[in-house]
């Protein structure tokens, strides 16, 4: 592995393909025999530092249409937090189901799960049938894993019945020194970004693109008022950028003055600090407070000059969903991709059906959407929101911080990269966008 790293750091990409692939590598794992580790513990008190391990694991067999990638950097997503606390279920069920689909897929059914759904790195090897990529290529990977043997997936690959999220519903993820991906997960690494910056947008950037911009999501247009929950977070920070870049009008909901300042740095002007303004959408665990929905809607109209949101960018889930349905304009769209505060949503359906509103479910992105989202990163139109970088050994702490929401934007992890800041091959483009690239650093 050291020889591979030395070749990458020296810029000798052609040499990478001639070096032997190591028989094993270090990867961040959860263990099947620890799936009951947090039984009886409240969700907020479950500690990823206890369940995420850095293990030496065997390098998986390379199959047709696949690639092995030397991972220079990765990032933390909330799915890694879910995996680490075994909620809403153990991911070993996903691996077992996948393993039953074919002899090749059985590689994934192991008593350990190498996690992580982002990477930036260098292709080590490609399997039979791969022509678009070769050893030495600098790449990032999106997290959609599909088989595409069913017709259902050929209009939108997210509808493939064997669609999975790599590193969450499959093994051999990106929080490791080596990762196994399908070749159609690969995209060119943005040349003006460091390894850790390039690794951080993948999952959330593509998710926000489909959810907000794509015709499969809200199909945002110029002038749309877009209410964005958690607008400075890992997902919301990209939604805010897409809204601004696409001529829409973001209304950014945040929970602190510091987060409000981040949104202003990105160029947003309409901001609601839900903490300082004291919004409490639930009277107790069982009953919501429609008066707070109305107060919230009035505040939005105050900021927009009397307009309700055309689009509500939803991902908190249970805590906010009733308010989201209420405040959307007549004929408006609530598009949801997650439920970080709870999966069981409740809302007053009168405000939906009588006002002709729509709820759209959106999950990650297909290859085309991910490619377009990455292209905008590569052209300097959308920027990474990386705030902090951890070592591979510190992955448990990184996931713990994300679990406690003690972070802004995205949290990166150095895998093979020995230090931050490496991997930039277009310094001129970087210099033109350096301020925007660093908006979240140190926050």
Protein Blocks (a to p, Z undefined) as FASTA:
>chain_A
ZZmmmmmmnopaklmmmpccdfbdcdddddfklmmmmgoiafklpcfklmpccddddddd
ddehiacdddfbdcddfklmmmmnopabdfklmmmmmmmmpmklmmmmccbdcedjbdcd
ddfbdcehiakbcehiacdddfbdcfklafklmmbmklpmkbccehklpghifbdfbdcd
dfklpccddfkbcfklmmmmmmmmmmmmmmmmmmklnopaehiacddehklbmklmmmmm
mmmmnopacddddfbfklmmmmmmnopabdcdfklnopafbfblmbccfklmmmmmmmmm
mmnoopacfbdcdfklmmmmmmmmmmpcghiacddfbdfkojbdcddfklmmmnopacdd
dehjafklmmmmmmmmmnopaccfbfbdcdfklmmmmmmmmmnopaghjadddfklmbgh
ihiablklmmmmmmmmmmmgoZZ
